[in-house]
Structures are given as C-alpha cells and as structure tokens.
Amino acid sequence: MKIAIIGAGLAGLSCALTLEKHGHSADIFEKQRSVGFDLTIAELITPILHSPIDDFIKFLSESHGIHLKPTSNIQRIHVHSPNETAYVEGNLGFINMRGNHKEAYEKQLAEQLTASPIHNQHVTPKEISKDYTHVVVATGEPLDTQQFQPFHIEFKSTFAGAVVNGNFIRNEVHAWFDTELAPKGMLYLLPHSDSEATLVLVYPQYDDQSVQDKKKLWKESVKRVSQTLGQELSTKEDLSIRDYVVGKCDYPRIGNIFFAGNCMGAIKPFLGFGQTGSILSGIYAAQDLCGLGDYDKLCKPLFKDYQNSLRYRKTIEKLSNDQLDLVTKSLRVNAVERVFTGENWGLLKVLSHLLRPFS
Ligand SMILES: Cc1cc2nc3c(=O)[nH]c(=O)nc-3n(C[C@H](O)[C@H](O)[C@H](O)COP(=O)(O)OP(=O)(O)OC[C@H]3O[C@@H](n4cnc5c(N)ncnc54)[C@H](O)[C@@H]3O)c2cc1C
C-alpha cells in the first residue's frame, strides 16, 4: 500500500498519525511552507454540538492515542440577543489555537508524527494518484471533492475577525445573535488569555452582502462587544473570508480515494464548527486503510450529526430579533433550573425544546 495524504490540516494529520500508530506510513503533501495557515485565531470545540462525546480531548487521548492541549476549558457560555442575555454553565468544551500560533492544533498534531509533511507541494488528487495506491483528500477545500462527485453546498459564509486586546475571563465565551449585527449568523468572542481574545463575525451569504456591508457590520460588532463587556475594544479586522463552503459529499470513499475533513462534509451547519468532524474523519479514513473499519460506515454518525445540525440552523435562521430575545430569555430560565438541580444535561436538548415552537 502506498498512501498519499493531500493537506497537512486537522484531517490529514490525524489520518497520518493514526496510520503511524498502526504501523503504516504516508506521504503528506502540504502546499504551504509550514504547518498552519498564516494567521492566529482561536477556535472552539464544545460537546453541546457533538454529543455524545462529552470531553473530546479525553476521548482522543484515551481512544486514539492523540494528545491535544487546548488553551483553556470553557465553564460558561454567555448568549446575547438584542435585549436579553443568558448563560449556561458546566464543562462546556475547550478553546484551542489554530494557524501560526505555536500551540495551534495542527502544529501539535505534526509534532506527534514521526514523518514530516512535504511542504510547498500544491498537488491535485488526479496528478498524484498514478504514483499511489490510495489517496486521502484533506485539503479543506470542497471544490477538490467536486472533481469526483457532487458536493452539496448548503451555503457559503462570510467571516470577519480579529484578535482583540482587553480584559477577559479565559473560561468564558460570549455569543451574540442579532439579525442587525449578524444576519442569520452570529458574533462570538473566544478568550485565549486574560488579555487576548478572538472575535469573529460570521454569516451566510444568501443575499449577496457587499464588502461595504461587511465593514459596517464589523464596526457595529466591535461596538456591541465593547458595550456588553463594558470596555473599549478598538481593533482592525485582520481575518476576512468569503465563500467558505458548508456542505457535504455523498460518498466519503470512492475507489481508493478518501475525502476527509471539510472535503467530506465535516462542518456542522448550525454554527459552522468542523474541528471534531475533521479530526474524526481523518482517524476513520486511516482505520479503513489499516483494515480496522469501513470508512463509509464510520462516517455515518457524522452525516447524521450534520443533518440534525442543519435542522437547528434552518430554525434559528427564521427567528426575528424578538423571537431571539424570547429564546434567550427561556434559555436563562431553563439553564438556571438545570444548574440548580445539578442535572447532567445536554444543551442541545434544551435548545431543541426551546426552538420547537419555531421549527
Ligand atoms: C474563521 C474560521 C473559524 C472557525 N472556527 C471554528 C471553531 O471555532 N470550531 C470548529 O470546530 N471549527 C471552526 N472552523 C472550521 C474548522 O476550522 C475546519 O472545519 C477545519 O479546520 C477543517 O479541517 P481540514 O483538515 O478539513 O482542513 P484544514 O485544517 O483547512 O487543512 C487543509 C490543509 O490542506 C492544505 N492544502 C489545501 N490545498 C492543498 C493542495 N492542493 N495541495 C497540498 N496542500 C493543500 C492547506 O494548506 C491546509 O494546510 C472555523 C473555520 C474558519 C474559517
């Protein structure tokens, strides 16, 4: 077996690591000069969105021998709608770094590998498949999947973001839902130290939002965060992405070509989180290659999660600001009750209950 992995991101590196653990090796092609894109941002992994795994970091360590160190754990998520605010508490997941930060997850994965990715190699699956028996497509780019099969695009997203300086509680995350601020989307703040946080505005591009609109929304977003946190945050937008595809393919594997991470459909449409799906799909592709499972079957729960998550998105997108206020208010009541009784609850269940009247 001669295996090529295209892309040294979360999916590609998790695949390579799992292969190594089972005595196989792969050539990993990475188009950039080093692992990690040229930007520092924080991302989030929360069990709220990928139940039933409560603690993904522990699960990776214990079940797959992959060890990741997050920047912090989350104990409280504040939800803000235009006129209401609520919070939920508990072990709500982790914040981790991405990109060129020294503790970025892709860098941590690469450090655990014996092999080194081959850098500055922009390759296509078609080009290299003649030299390999198996190819794992993990470029993070669904257009690469479209060369082989339809990739069902649910929507494309626009992102604006920046690392902001201020005073933050590092275990507390904030999310704002307001149609004026983030049309059908959200604004969120992930602290990665007491003085630094990543602020991201993300919304789907159903109506073609002009660049001017985005700048205005971003300015308003920074103002809103400053108001909520009661501190002046001045920052310039340094993350700008358009046309970020959320969707899924039909077949995780075609012949000896595997589609992993975003190329498979790892991003959950509800809030656009794809790290867990990317890592898991990379592991699953490797398990199949090692004769330990069937990739198509292993991916089924990921596709099921995808469909559930899509339902939440469709519901939340329909909500007006008044309805967002209503849901936030009910969340406060429900969350408080549950914290008080100490019940082990899933926020997704609570959310599903609260959103039912609107779905
Ligand atoms: C701004 C932003 C914020 C996000 N926040 C979160 C979050 O908070 N939580 C969460 O769970 N998810 C989040 N996501 C989604 C998450 O980052 C992705 O789902 C995940 O990184 C996808 O992993 P991947 O391995 O498929 O691709 P990537 O991690 O993007 O890796 C792909 C790699 O392939 C390389 N490559 C591409 N093309 C080629 C080629 N032709 N040849 C060689 N190499 C190539 C790239 O350089 C890259 O290194 C966010 C995404 C964005 C854009």
The ligand as a MOL file (V3000), in Angstrom:
LIG
                    3D

  0  0  0     0  0            999 V3000
M  V30 BEGIN CTAB
M  V30 COUNTS 53 58 0 0 0
M  V30 BEGIN ATOM
M  V30 1 C -12.5990 31.6710 10.6440 0
M  V30 2 C -12.9610 30.2460 10.9630 0
M  V30 3 C -13.2840 29.9190 12.2610 0
M  V30 4 C -13.6370 28.6020 12.5700 0
M  V30 5 N -13.9440 28.3390 13.8600 0
M  V30 6 C -14.2050 27.0660 14.2160 0
M  V30 7 C -14.4550 26.7510 15.5700 0
M  V30 8 O -14.4640 27.6230 16.4640 0
M  V30 9 N -14.6900 25.4470 15.8870 0
M  V30 10 C -14.6730 24.4570 14.9410 0
M  V30 11 O -14.8900 23.2920 15.3130 0
M  V30 12 N -14.4570 24.7380 13.6410 0
M  V30 13 C -14.2040 26.0030 13.2480 0
M  V30 14 N -13.9450 26.2880 11.9530 0
M  V30 15 C -13.9240 25.1760 10.9720 0
M  V30 16 C -12.6230 24.3470 11.0850 0
M  V30 17 O -11.5200 25.2160 11.1420 0
M  V30 18 C -12.4880 23.4210 9.8610 0
M  V30 19 O -13.6390 22.6120 9.7900 0
M  V30 20 C -11.2640 22.5280 9.9200 0
M  V30 21 O -10.0820 23.2650 10.0590 0
M  V30 22 C -11.1590 21.7270 8.6210 0
M  V30 23 O -10.0710 20.8340 8.7100 0
M  V30 24 P -9.4650 20.1880 7.3900 0
M  V30 25 O -8.3760 19.2870 7.8100 0
M  V30 26 O -10.5330 19.6830 6.5170 0
M  V30 27 O -8.8190 21.4390 6.6030 0
M  V30 28 P -7.6640 22.4090 7.0850 0
M  V30 29 O -7.4070 22.3050 8.5350 0
M  V30 30 O -8.0210 23.7160 6.4960 0
M  V30 31 O -6.3600 21.8440 6.3550 0
M  V30 32 C -6.2340 21.7640 4.9620 0
M  V30 33 C -4.7360 21.7950 4.6190 0
M  V30 34 O -4.5690 21.4350 3.2510 0
M  V30 35 C -3.6270 22.3010 2.6340 0
M  V30 36 N -3.9180 22.2780 1.1960 0
M  V30 37 C -5.0220 22.7840 0.5820 0
M  V30 38 N -4.9920 22.5040 -0.7420 0
M  V30 39 C -3.8500 21.7900 -0.9650 0
M  V30 40 C -3.2750 21.1950 -2.1240 0
M  V30 41 N -3.8720 21.2310 -3.3210 0
M  V30 42 N -2.0960 20.5500 -2.0100 0
M  V30 43 C -1.4740 20.4790 -0.7920 0
M  V30 44 N -1.9810 21.0240 0.3460 0
M  V30 45 C -3.1590 21.6550 0.2650 0
M  V30 46 C -3.8980 23.6410 3.3200 0
M  V30 47 O -2.7870 24.4980 3.1940 0
M  V30 48 C -4.1410 23.1880 4.7700 0
M  V30 49 O -2.9440 23.1200 5.4970 0
M  V30 50 C -13.6310 27.5940 11.5730 0
M  V30 51 C -13.3060 27.9270 10.2580 0
M  V30 52 C -12.9740 29.2380 9.9480 0
M  V30 53 C -12.6230 29.5990 8.5260 0
M  V30 END ATOM
M  V30 BEGIN BOND
M  V30 1 1 1 2
M  V30 2 1 2 3
M  V30 3 2 2 52
M  V30 4 2 3 4
M  V30 5 1 4 5
M  V30 6 1 4 50
M  V30 7 2 5 6
M  V30 8 1 6 7
M  V30 9 1 6 13
M  V30 10 2 7 8
M  V30 11 1 7 9
M  V30 12 1 9 10
M  V30 13 2 10 11
M  V30 14 1 10 12
M  V30 15 2 12 13
M  V30 16 1 13 14
M  V30 17 1 14 15
M  V30 18 1 14 50
M  V30 19 1 15 16
M  V30 20 1 16 17
M  V30 21 1 16 18
M  V30 22 1 18 19
M  V30 23 1 18 20
M  V30 24 1 20 21
M  V30 25 1 20 22
M  V30 26 1 22 23
M  V30 27 1 23 24
M  V30 28 2 24 25
M  V30 29 1 24 26
M  V30 30 1 24 27
M  V30 31 1 27 28
M  V30 32 2 28 29
M  V30 33 1 28 30
M  V30 34 1 28 31
M  V30 35 1 31 32
M  V30 36 1 32 33
M  V30 37 1 33 34
M  V30 38 1 33 48
M  V30 39 1 34 35
M  V30 40 1 35 36
M  V30 41 1 35 46
M  V30 42 1 36 37
M  V30 43 1 36 45
M  V30 44 2 37 38
M  V30 45 1 38 39
M  V30 46 1 39 40
M  V30 47 2 39 45
M  V30 48 1 40 41
M  V30 49 2 40 42
M  V30 50 1 42 43
M  V30 51 2 43 44
M  V30 52 1 44 45
M  V30 53 1 46 47
M  V30 54 1 46 48
M  V30 55 1 48 49
M  V30 56 2 50 51
M  V30 57 1 51 52
M  V30 58 1 52 53
M  V30 END BOND
M  V30 END CTAB
M  END
